[in-house]
Amino acid sequence: MVREFKLPDVGEGVAEGELVSWLVEPGDAVSEDQPVAEVETDKALVEVPSPVDGTVRELRAEAGEMVPVGDVIVTFDVEGEEPAEAEPAESDERAGEPEAEEGGAEAGSEEVATPEGRVFAPPRVRRLAREEGVDLSTVEGSGPGGRITEGDVRAAAEGGASGTAAEADAGAADPASEAGDAGAAQAPASTETTAAPQVESADRDRTLAAPATRRIADEEGVDIDAVPAAEERDGEAFVTPEAVREYAEAQRRAQEADAAALAGREEPAERERREPFTGVRRTIAEAMERSKYTAPHVTHHDEVDVTKLVETRERLKPVAEERGIGLTYMPFIMKAAIAALKEFPQMNAMIDDENEEIVYKNYYNVGVATATDVGLMVPVVEDADRKGLLQLSSEMNELVQKARERSISPNELRGSTFTITNIGGIGGEYATPILNYPEAGILAVGEIKRKPRVVTDEDGNESIEPRSVMTLSLSFDHRLIDGAEGARFTNKVMEYLENPELLLLE
């Protein structure tokens, strides 16, 4: 009997998923829990494992197809069970495939090695590989679990390009005679450069030749009036069988050279490219649209002197490293934001539009906007108010890494009450972040830069000093929060960032 495998719910409550790629082919031997397909939900790219030991019998969905949860996507012949002989014929309209599968089953022992060639790479990397002409099966992945990264593909592309160039240099030295050279490269064992000059057509009106010569010309498919003649008879061009054959050979080589030149020519860049608007990109777009057109946004901008924060972090950084934790500024910013949220609870609230209620949340789950290969994701650090700097840093680093590897679970992307996004890593100082709806606030922080600032000492004397300055951009739901409240919230965040020792009290 044939085991059917239905697409499981790869995320909580997911109704469908895009089958990004198959990791196996019909006839492949698989073991239980071996990934057989990559399926993309609205947030994550998930590998779907085989439920049995056996052989892949039939793939029921195409790569790129949206598949409802519960639909059969693949069938297996299970080890120790005889495959059904009659079933394939009635399976579907692809009548040729069942026979091929039977053949594949017979040759199953030869196909066992195929799984070693499985490629683990996210869709973006696969797309890049197609654009660069890189065969992913030849690339060794440097990512977690051997996953192929963009860097691996680009490295492979650069290596391939140099190799191609070397071959071209060795084979075709003179670009002015590319057709002839390309022909020589195609047929290195034959004569090399005699073809190009003899391709010239004689283009005569009358040619003298023996009947046997004309018959050879017909067989070679050449016009005898085009064959260069080395002799004359009675003042007329006389063509020999050797001249016909030489001319025919020269024409063949010229045609091969043209074909090789066309094959090696790069395709012109596409003026535009279309791809399905699905998966994570569509989910992000829908969330942005809903947020922007539901909650009227207001953004408040400011700058904060974080010179003391920079000094504090430099002191604590070696301590964190001893514990295997990379300490960034984000945990400090999270602590400062939480302290301010406690004083301005409406910033940690949301409007329940359906029930027409304001929901104040007495817990603090901080989302950290993270750029990934497929778009923006927001991993959530739960109960951030109950955690110290190092624990916040450790959990956040782990979640961000999982988001970038697309191994994060849907649960880890839900439930935030306030979001922080760092725009400084890419560039720019200010932004207008869109709310992670239905949250009421989102804070964007810019890069810390050294800027001149007027500093007043204890005696009231002013001086201009270089200071470490960070920009803040706070967007909030103007239905719930007035501009003055937004400014006061920002001031409170600034107070903690300017005086990081206050965070010790939190």
MARBA-395809 format. One record per residue (C-alpha): z, x, y. Coordinates in steps of 0.5 Angstrom, whole numbers, padded with zeros to 4 digits, always signed. Layout:
BEGIN
ZXY ...
***
This chain:
BEGIN
+0000+0000+0000 -0001+0002+0007 +0005+0003+0012 +0004+0000+0019 +0007+0003+0024 +0009-0001+0031 +0010+0001+0038 +0017+0001+0038 +0021+0000+0045 +0021+0007+0047 +0025+0005+0053 +0030+0000+0054 +0027-0007+0056 +0020-0004+0056 +0014-0009+0054 +0008-0004+0054 +0007+0003+0054 +0000+0007+0056 -0002+0011+0049 -0003+0018+0053 -0005+0022+0047 -0005+0022+0039 -0002+0029+0036 -0005+0027+0030 -0012+0025+0027 -0013+0021+0021 -0012+0025+0014 -0007+0029+0017 +0000+0030+0013 +0006+0028+0017 +0013+0028+0016 +0019+0024+0018 +0020+0024+0025 +0014+0029+0027 +0011+0027+0033 +0005+0023+0032 +0003+0020+0039 +0005+0021+0047 +0007+0014+0050 +0008+0014+0057 +0013+0008+0060 +0014+0007+0067 +0019+0013+0068 +0018+0018+0062 +0013+0021+0057 +0016+0020+0050 +0014+0023+0044 +0013+0017+0038 +0016+0020+0031 +0013+0018+0025 +0018+0014+0021 +0015+0016+0014 +0013+0022+0010 +0005+0021+0009 -0002+0022+0011 -0005+0019+0017 -0009+0013+0015 -0012+0010+0021 -0011+0010+0029 -0011+0003+0032 -0011+0005+0039 -0015+0009+0044 -0012+0015+0048 -0011+0011+0055 -0010+0004+0052 -0004+0000+0054 -0001-0002+0048 +0004-0008+0048 +0011-0006+0044 +0010-0009+0037 +0003-0008+0036 +0001-0003+0030 -0002+0003+0033 -0002+0007+0027 -0002+0007+0019 +0000+0012+0014 -0001+0013+0006 +0006+0014+0004 +0007+0020-0001 +0008+0018-0008 +0004+0011-0007 -0003+0010-0008 -0007+0009-0002 -0010+0002-0002 -0018+0002-0004 -0020-0005-0002 -0016-0006+0005 -0020-0001+0010 -0026-0005+0009 -0023-0011+0012 -0019-0008+0017 -0024-0008+0024 -0031-0007+0026 -0031+0000+0025 -0034+0000+0019 -0036+0007+0018 -0028+0010+0019 -0025+0007+0012 -0030+0011+0008 -0029+0017+0012 -0022+0016+0011 -0022+0016+0004 -0026+0023+0004 -0021+0025+0009 -0015+0023+0004 -0019+0027-0002 -0019+0033+0002 -0012+0032+0005 -0010+0039+0002 -0015+0042+0007 -0012+0038+0012 -0005+0039+0012 -0005+0045+0016 -0008+0041+0022 -0001+0039+0025 +0000+0046+0027 -0005+0045+0032 -0002+0040+0035 -0001+0041+0043 +0005+0039+0047 +0003+0038+0054 +0004+0032+0059 -0002+0028+0062 -0003+0032+0068 -0003+0039+0064 -0008+0036+0060 -0012+0033+0066 -0012+0040+0069 -0014+0043+0062 -0020+0039+0062 -0022+0041+0069 -0021+0048+0068 -0025+0048+0061 -0019+0050+0057 -0018+0049+0050 -0011+0047+0050 -0010+0049+0042 -0011+0056+0044 -0006+0056+0049 +0001+0058+0047 +0006+0054+0051 +0012+0057+0055 +0016+0051+0056 +0021+0048+0053 +0020+0047+0045 +0013+0050+0046 +0011+0045+0051 +0004+0047+0055 +0005+0048+0063 +0001+0048+0068 +0002+0055+0069 +0000+0057+0062 -0007+0053+0063 -0008+0057+0069 -0007+0063+0066 -0011+0061+0060 -0017+0059+0065 -0016+0066+0069 -0017+0070+0063 -0023+0066+0060 -0026+0067+0067 -0025+0074+0067 -0028+0074+0060 -0034+0070+0062 -0035+0075+0068 -0035+0081+0063 -0040+0078+0058 -0045+0076+0064 -0044+0083+0067 -0046+0086+0060 -0052+0081+0058 -0055+0080+0065 -0055+0086+0070 -0061+0083+0075 -0060+0076+0078 -0067+0076+0080 -0069+0076+0073 -0064+0071+0071 -0069+0067+0066 -0071+0073+0063 -0064+0076+0062 -0061+0070+0060 -0067+0070+0054 -0065+0077+0052 -0058+0075+0052 -0059+0069+0047 -0063+0073+0043 -0060+0080+0043 -0063+0082+0036 -0071+0081+0038 -0075+0084+0044 -0071+0084+0050 -0076+0084+0057 -0083+0083+0055 -0082+0076+0055 -0082+0074+0063 -0088+0078+0065 -0092+0075+0059 -0090+0068+0061 -0096+0068+0066 -0101+0062+0065 -0108+0065+0065 -0110+0058+0068 -0118+0059+0066 -0123+0053+0065 -0127+0057+0059 -0124+0061+0054 -0128+0064+0048 -0124+0064+0042 -0125+0064+0034 -0124+0057+0031 -0118+0060+0027 -0115+0062+0034 -0116+0055+0037 -0113+0053+0030 -0107+0057+0031 -0106+0055+0039 -0106+0048+0036 -0101+0050+0031 -0097+0053+0037 -0098+0048+0042 -0101+0052+0047 -0107+0051+0052 -0112+0056+0050 -0114+0057+0057 -0107+0059+0059 -0107+0065+0054 -0108+0071+0058 -0114+0075+0055 -0114+0082+0054 -0122+0082+0052 -0128+0079+0054 -0135+0077+0051 -0141+0076+0055 -0137+0076+0061 -0132+0071+0059 -0125+0071+0057 -0124+0072+0049 -0117+0071+0046 -0115+0073+0040 -0110+0070+0035 -0105+0076+0037 -0105+0074+0044 -0104+0067+0042 -0098+0068+0038 -0095+0073+0043 -0096+0068+0049 -0093+0062+0045 -0087+0067+0043 -0086+0068+0051 -0086+0061+0052 -0081+0060+0047 -0076+0065+0050 -0077+0063+0057 -0075+0056+0055 -0069+0058+0052 -0067+0062+0058 -0068+0056+0062 -0064+0052+0057 -0059+0058+0057 -0059+0058+0065 -0058+0050+0065 -0052+0050+0060 -0048+0056+0064 -0049+0053+0071 -0043+0050+0074 -0043+0042+0075 -0043+0041+0082 -0036+0038+0084 -0035+0031+0084 -0035+0028+0091 -0030+0023+0088 -0026+0022+0082 -0023+0015+0079 -0017+0014+0074 -0013+0008+0072 -0008+0007+0077 -0002+0006+0072 +0004+0009+0069 +0009+0013+0073 +0004+0013+0079 +0004+0005+0079 +0011+0004+0078 +0013+0009+0084 +0008+0005+0088 +0010-0002+0087 +0017+0000+0088 +0015+0003+0095 +0012-0003+0097 +0017-0007+0095 +0022-0003+0099 +0018-0002+0105 +0016-0010+0106 +0023-0013+0104 +0028-0008+0108 +0026-0007+0115 +0027+0001+0115 +0030+0005+0121 +0031+0012+0121 +0036+0016+0125 +0035+0024+0126 +0040+0029+0127 +0041+0037+0127 +0048+0040+0124 +0051+0047+0125 +0052+0049+0117 +0054+0056+0119 +0061+0055+0115 +0058+0051+0110 +0053+0057+0108 +0059+0062+0108 +0063+0058+0104 +0057+0057+0099 +0056+0064+0099 +0063+0066+0097 +0063+0061+0091 +0056+0062+0089 +0058+0068+0084 +0064+0064+0082 +0059+0059+0080 +0055+0064+0076 +0060+0067+0072 +0061+0060+0069 +0053+0059+0068 +0052+0054+0074 +0047+0055+0080 +0051+0053+0086 +0046+0050+0091 +0048+0046+0097 +0046+0039+0094 +0053+0038+0091 +0056+0040+0098 +0052+0035+0101 +0053+0030+0096 +0061+0030+0097 +0060+0030+0105 +0055+0023+0104 +0061+0020+0099 +0066+0022+0104 +0062+0018+0109 +0060+0012+0105 +0068+0011+0103 +0068+0010+0111 +0062+0006+0112 +0062+0001+0105 +0056-0002+0108 +0052+0004+0107 +0054+0004+0099 +0052-0004+0099 +0046-0008+0098 +0043-0015+0099 +0042-0019+0093 +0036-0023+0096 +0036-0028+0090 +0043-0030+0091 +0044-0029+0099 +0050-0025+0098 +0052-0018+0100 +0054-0013+0095 +0059-0008+0096 +0060-0003+0091 +0066+0001+0090 +0063+0006+0086 +0059+0012+0088 +0053+0014+0084 +0048+0018+0088 +0041+0019+0086 +0038+0026+0087 +0030+0025+0089 +0026+0030+0085 +0019+0032+0085 +0016+0032+0078 +0009+0033+0076 +0007+0026+0075 +0011+0024+0082 +0018+0022+0085 +0024+0021+0080 +0031+0019+0082 +0036+0022+0077 +0043+0019+0078 +0049+0023+0078 +0054+0017+0076 +0061+0017+0079 +0060+0023+0083 +0066+0021+0087 +0070+0023+0081 +0067+0030+0080 +0068+0037+0083 +0063+0041+0086 +0061+0045+0080 +0061+0039+0075 +0057+0036+0080 +0052+0042+0081 +0052+0042+0073 +0050+0035+0072 +0045+0035+0077 +0042+0041+0075 +0041+0038+0068 +0039+0031+0070 +0033+0034+0075 +0031+0039+0069 +0030+0033+0065 +0026+0029+0070 +0022+0035+0071 +0021+0036+0063 +0020+0028+0063 +0025+0028+0057 +0030+0024+0062 +0032+0017+0059 +0031+0011+0063 +0039+0010+0063 +0039+0016+0067 +0034+0014+0072 +0038+0007+0074 +0044+0005+0078 +0044+0009+0084 +0048+0006+0090 +0046+0012+0095 +0040+0017+0095 +0039+0024+0097 +0033+0027+0098 +0031+0035+0100 +0025+0035+0104 +0026+0043+0106 +0024+0046+0099 +0017+0044+0101 +0017+0044+0108 +0018+0040+0115 +0024+0038+0118 +0025+0031+0119 +0022+0025+0115 +0022+0018+0114 +0025+0017+0107 +0023+0010+0104 +0030+0006+0101 +0031+0007+0094 +0031-0001+0094 +0035-0005+0094 +0040+0001+0096 +0042+0000+0104 +0041+0008+0105 +0038+0014+0104 +0039+0021+0107 +0034+0026+0107 +0036+0034+0109 +0031+0039+0111 +0031+0047+0110 +0037+0051+0113 +0034+0055+0118 +0037+0060+0123 +0036+0057+0130 +0039+0059+0137 +0045+0054+0139 +0050+0054+0145 +0057+0056+0142 +0063+0055+0146 +0069+0059+0144 +0077+0057+0145 +0077+0059+0152 +0071+0055+0154 +0066+0060+0155 +0059+0059+0153 +0054+0063+0149 +0048+0063+0145 +0048+0065+0138 +0044+0065+0132 +0047+0059+0127 +0045+0056+0121 +0042+0049+0122 +0040+0043+0118 +0036+0037+0120 +0038+0030+0117 +0034+0024+0117 +0038+0018+0115 +0034+0011+0113 +0038+0005+0112 +0036-0003+0111 +0037-0006+0118 +0038-0012+0116 +0045-0010+0113 +0046-0004+0118 +0046-0003+0125 +0043+0003+0129 +0050+0005+0132 +0053+0004+0125 +0047+0009+0122 +0049+0014+0127 +0056+0014+0126 +0055+0015+0119 +0051+0021+0120 +0056+0024+0125 +0061+0023+0119 +0056+0027+0114 +0055+0032+0120 +0063+0033+0121 +0064+0035+0113 +0058+0039+0113 +0060+0043+0119 +0067+0044+0117 +0066+0044+0109 +0074+0046+0108 +0075+0038+0109 +0071+0037+0103 +0077+0040+0099 +0081+0034+0101 +0076+0029+0098 
***
